[in-house]
Amino acid sequence: MITVGHIVSDCVKVAIVKPEIILKCTLLVAAFASFLLSIIIYFNAGDDTNGRLNGIFIGIWVPSILALGTLLLAHRRTPQ
């Protein structure tokens, strides 16, 4: 079973650079950056409703990025 710990440990190993590992690391970094950005925008908006909505909108990107990663990784594993 693959866990996040396994993926992160694979990201740290520089000697082995496989395209699948690069894809996993890139998607995890993008999802985490989106999460942090949404929190920063949401809480820095103050009383501005549009600013808070922008933070929520960016927070919705996280599952979309992870779903895209799942789709790409599943497509790579299917026999052609």
N, C-alpha and C positions, 0 to 999 in steps of 0.2 A: 504494500500500500504506500502510495506517495503522499507525503505530508509537506506542509510548508517548510518545515525544518530541513527536509531533504533538498528541497528546491533551493533554499537559501544557502545551504552548504555547497550545493553544486555551483551556485553563482560565485561563491568565494574562490573556488578552485580555478585558477587562471590557466593552469597547464592544459586542461582539457577544454577546448572550445568547440562545442557542437552547435549547429544551428538551432536545435530544439532547446538547448539550455539558454542560448542567447535570447530566443523568443520568450521563454518563461521569465527570465530575469527582466527583460524589457517591459513585459506586460505587468509584472508585479510592481516595478518601479513606477510605471505610468498610473496604475491604480492607486498606489500609496500617495503619489504626488497629487492626484486629483482629490483624494480624501483630505489631505492636509490643506490644499488650496480652498476647498469648499468650507472647511472649518474656519480658516483665516478670514475669508470673505464674509461668511455669515456673522461672525462675532465682531468684526470691524465695521459692519454696516451701521451699528447703533440702532437708531429708530427708523432708518430708511428701509421701507418695505421692499423696494426694488433691489436693494443690495442684499437683503436676506433671501429674496427669491433667487437671485443669481447664485448665492451660496448653495441653496437647495438644488438648483439646476445642475451645478457642477458636481454635487454629491451624487446625483443620479448617474453620472458617467462611470462611477466605479463598477457597478455590476455590468454595465455595457462593455467596458474594457475587458473584464474577466470573462464575459460570455464570448466576446470575439476571440479571446485567447483559447478558450475551450473549443470553439469551432475550428480555429486554425490547427490546433494540435490534433484534434480528432481527424481532420482531413489529411494531415501528414501521415497518420498511422494506418489509414485504409489502404489495402492493397490495390494497385492499379493495373 
